[in-house]
C-alpha cells in the first residue's frame, strides 16, 4: 500500500499534478508519496500539510 501525503503549493507557485492531469489546487490535495512530490518539496514548490493528530476520546 502506498503512503499518502497532503501537499499544498508554495505561495506564488503553480504545480502540475501528474496523476490528476491538472494543477495542484491552492487548498492542496492528498497524493501518493513518491519521488515526484519529494523533488517538488526539495525544490520549494510545495509544502506538506500535516493534519493534526487525533486525540483519544478519554484524553484531557
Buried (B, 14 or more C-beta within 10 A) or exposed (E): EEEEBBBBBBEEBEBEBEEEEEEBEEEBBEBEBEEBBEEBBEEEBBBEEEEEEEEEEEEE
